[in-house]
Every structure is written in structure tokens, then in C-alpha cells.
Amino acid sequence: MLVNLNAIIRDLSSKTNIFTVLKESIVNSIQAHATKIDILLQLYSSNPDLWGNQQVFSISVFDNGDGFTTENIKSFSTYKSDYKIKEGCKGVGRITYLKVFEKVEITSFNASEDNVRVSLNFTPDFTQDSFKKENAKRDKWWTTQLFFEKPSQQNDLDISIVRDEIYYHLLPLLFLNKEKDIEINFYVHEAEDLEDLHKLRKVENLETVKRLKKSTIKTKDLPYLSNKTFKISCLNIPFTLSYYFEDNENYSDEIKAFYCAHSRTVMPFSEFIKINPIKNVIMIFLLESHILNEYVNDERNNFDIDEKQPDLETQLSWGDINKKLENILDEIINCHFPKIKEEKAALLEKVSEEYPYLVEFLDTKDVIGGIFTEDSLIEKAEKKYSKRKLEFRKTLREGKGIAEKNFKKAQKFASLELTQYIEFRDHILCQFSNFLQPNTLEKEIHNLFIQKKCTAGKSSPLALKENNLWILDDNLMSYTYLQSERNIKSFLLNVNSASLSVEENNKRLLSRPDIALYFDSEERKRAVLIEFKSPVADYKNTGVAQLMYYAETLQQWGVGEIYLYLIAEIDDAFSKVLCVTNHFTKIFSPEGEYYRNYWSEFNACIQVVSPRTLLENAKLRNSTFMDIIKKDSLRHRSL
């Protein structure tokens, strides 16, 4: 092997340990077609710790596989050999032996040549000439023995932990070999002294030594796994999730979930995904794909896949893989445990009522599995909200994105909790400011407040992101009924006017105010009508006449209390018309001009205001709200 083994050993992952050696040894045995594998863990320490625990002194691995054939010797001697590359062999596993143990010895018989024994003292100075062959008759049940001694790190091992670690690591490989009836036996020998330690190594059959602790894995005892295949990325890369559920009262909960490569577990889902346990249920999940096979590292304890940045060839990142995987996991668990799905739905409804500002970000798919809490659901929703808010702020700060899309995003955020709602109202007002141009159409201002042709009621109100009447007055958000660019007949029918029949088609009833709202209480039944005129309209005074016409119509059909708004530019000429001709009164406004009149014959109050005045007053209200919130936040922080 013409390579610097010492350099390779140094470069191996720091995670390489005794379990790594055991896993590699057992996999090599299985790939050598062994059906029986015995592992002897010998514990001994001349100075046990305070609890009497002894450390791993040596490990022996015996199997009845093919032994060291000519091809196996050649492969062993070649760094990163591709001899068994189709089986996932990377040609570096045996080097992990030297990372963990100072002494590594191998004795093997070729299964087809019983009279030839191959031995090797494996060291960093290894060459192909290090193999020694001699004539010797095989008189043991095993064909290959690996012997490891002098570990570089001290370990006291529990046999149940060793067995489970190996079991779940090799689970995919064991399932693939289920029909071969493979048996893996773990024996633990707590040596009394060095003589006892060496004496046991001469025992031909460990099964006969009753004082050894034993644990076994048998492929014939394995359950059958179900499979779910799905595709990810624009390249439709296939992934297969194998899964198994077992009711087991001996376990309060147990989850084994791994990303796999070449039929071996590599990394737990818990690196990225939290699966909540289900009481008294064992859950096993194994994710496989040819992509995972290609991108697993040499030590098989990680993958060369970026967490966020997609790979140029596969167009995949961990984010892409795990987003799809989480959905599949949630779907499978909900299907097998429908009660959990019902519990999640109930929890979601409860949290939605208590935290309405998080409704959009609440998703039971964020909580995978059984035992979950309200806190975990809220925590994930808040993280989502914070992440999206930061991303949007960055977009606005850098002046990126399309204005119309940014406007819609800002409207979306306006539906969140009060602080965020007020904060993002500023962006809506910025859009409104852009509309105060000579070329702005009336419909653009109209659609900013309420989209044309829409209707809404108490049982099906407009989403906050679709309703910007707060620019005019926050009180207008609490309507009983709302309609936009629809005729008065439709309005009266929807507010249950007793004096109007469906067949009636009076010309007045066909007139269409821009926006009409109805407010119903036990004592008062009120209507609000809003009319828009573009900034350059030279027929603004007709808006006053229109509103008077609407007021007269509503009164005629039984609406007793009416409030009217005309939103139009107010120049000097129009101001004189309002004050002199129509007897309006100029009233106080923090910014701009506001005019009001009362038409007693219709019991109607009318107000005329310019778009710019609305904008400046809304900005002032927003600023006031935000100042109060910030001061309150600082006050609570100082307590």
C-alpha cells in the first residue's frame, strides 16, 4: 500500500471510536458472506474506577465467511479500493482499526483452501508483503479472526448499548440480508486477571462459557419494513423512506431514525429534525437514496451536503431534503396514528385562538410524532415569523423586489400582532404616497383601500391584508357588511332592509357607491358610503352631489343614520365651493384640510378630505402607536 497511513489515520474523523471498528468489522464479515459472527469484548483494568467499572482491553471478531481470498487480500492492500464499491465499500474502513487500536492482528483461512492460513500484523507500516501465508489445517468453526488490543481511548461498555448501537447502525443491511439467517453474538468477558483474559481466548466455542454476558442479533427475527418512495428537486431525485412501528410496553418511547448510505445508517434525523416520541411505541425510519450513497464521507458518519446551499449537480441541500422528509414523516405517522392527528388539530385550534397573530405560521406538520406541547408549536411559529420578517426587511432595506409584490407582502404582515401590524402599515402608506401623482387612476386608490367588486360580512370578513380602510378610520374595520363597487339594491338586500323587495328595480337602486359599509347594533343601524375621485379630477364637486343622491336613496329605503366620505384633492376653488356654495365647515385636522357638513333632511353627515390629508394623518397615528409600544416595551424591560 504505497500511501502514508499515518497521515490518513490523522485525517480520520475524531468521531471514530470502538463502535466504528465494530461496525466496520461486522459489515466486512457480512459482505464476506458470513452467517455467524461472534464478538468477544474483554474488559480488564488493573485499576478499576470507583464504581468497579473495567475498561475495554481487547476485542475479537470471529466469522465463517469467505476468508482472505486472493481478491480480498488485493483489495485490503489497496487504499480506497473499488473492489466492492457497488456494496458501498469505500476502501478505507480497515484504516479506522489503526485509529482506535495500537495492535491489530488478523488470522484467516480461505474458505475454499482450508489448508492455507493467512496472518497479518496490521500496522501503519503495512505493505502487501506484510501478509504471511503458511500451510495449516483449519480446525475451528471460524474462517477469519480479527483481534484488537490496546485501545487509544478508554471505554467501559454496556453489552445492551453495544448490541443496540450495532443493531440500529446496520439495520438497513440486516434487512437486506433477512433471508440469509445471519446471527451476530456479542459476548462480554469481565476478566479477573491477565491469566483469565488469555485463557478465555483459547476457548473454541464461546457459547460453552456460561459466565459470559451474551446478546444476539438474528436477521430472521427482524420485522418487515414498509416503504414510501418520493422525489425531490427539479431533477426528481428518488428517495425511499423505510419505516416500522411496534407497540412495546417495555419502552416508554423509542425512536430510531437515520439517513443511510449503502444500506448502513450514517447520521440520525435528530441532526436536523425532531420527531416527538409516541408512548409505548418503537418507531424506526431509514432514508435511502443513490444521492446519499454518492455523498457520504469516508468515515460514514456524515454527508458532503450543504445545509442551505444547493449542490450544483443535484440541486439539493439538506434544507430541500428535510423539508420534504418532514412532510412525509408527518403524513405516515398521522396515517398510522389518527388520534394524534386529531389531538394536533385540537391543539392548533386552541393556540390559534390564544395567539391569533401567529395563525399564518402555525402548522401541525412542524410537530412530528406524538408527545408534543403547546410551547413547541408556538416556538416554531414564532421562529418562522421572525425569519420571514427579517427576510422582508432586508428586501425593503436593499430596495429589491417588485413594488407590487412588496406591497402585497407588506399587507400580509399587517395581519400579525399589533406591533408588527403597525410597523408594516408604514409600507402600505408608502404605497399610498406613490399614488398621489397626477397620472394615478381612481381605481388604483380604490383598490388600495378595498378591492373592487368584493363583499364581506361578520361571518366571512375580509382578511386584514385585504382591508386598508384603517387609512381613513380604524372604526371602519368593524363592519357588519361591506361591499365594493356594487349597486345600492345589493347593499339594501344584504342588510335586510324591510322596505325593499327583490323585484324592485328603481333607477336609484342601480347606482353604485365606491364602498358601502353597514353597522348594525341593537339601537342603531348605520351606513357608511365612501366615494373616490382621482387627484386630477375636475368634477370633484359632482362627488358631493353623488353622495347626496346616495343618502336620499338610503333614507328612502329605511336607513336612518348615514355617514358619507368624499376622498378628493381640495384646491382653493373646490374649498370655496364647499364652504360658500355647499355650506361646509372646515374642521380640525392634525395635517391638511378636512371639511364637514350635516344634511338634516337625510340625517347624514358628510366629510370631504384629500388623499394627502388621509396619508399624513394615518402616518401620524402609526407613529403615535409605535411610540407607545416602544415606550411600553422599554418600561417592561426595565422592571
Secondary structure, 3 states (H helix, E strand, C coil): CCCCHHHHHHHCCCCCCHHHHHHHHHHHHHHCCCCEEEEEEEECCCCCCCCCCCCEEEEEEEECCCCCCHHHHHHHCCCCCCCCHHHCCCCCCCHHHHHHEEEEEEEEEECCEEEEEEEEEECCCCCHHHCEEEECCCCCCCCEEEEEEEECCCCCCCHHHHHHHHHHHCHHHHHHCHHHCCEEEEEEEECCCHHHHHHHCCCCCHHHCCCCEEEEEEHHHCCCCEEEEEEECCCCEEEEEEEEEEECCCCCCEEEEEEEECCEEEEEHHHCCCEECCCCEEEEEEEECHHHHHHECCCCCCECCCCCCCCCCCCCCHHHHHHHHHHHHHHHHHHHCHHHHHHHHHHHHHHHHHCHHHHHHCCHHHCEECCCCHHHHHHHHHHHHHHHHHHHHHHHHCCCCCHHHHHHHHHHHCCCCHHHHHHHHHHHHHHHHHCCCCCCCHHHHHHHHECCCCEEECCCCCCHHHECHHHCCHHHHHCCEEEECCCHHHHHHHCCCCCCCCCCCCHHHHCCCCEEEEEECCCCEEEEEEEECCCCCCCCHHHHHHHHHHHHHHHHCCCCEEEEEEECCCCHHHHHHHHHHCCCEEECCCCCCEEEEEECCCCEEEEEECHHHHHHHHHHHHHHHHHHHHHHHHHHHHC
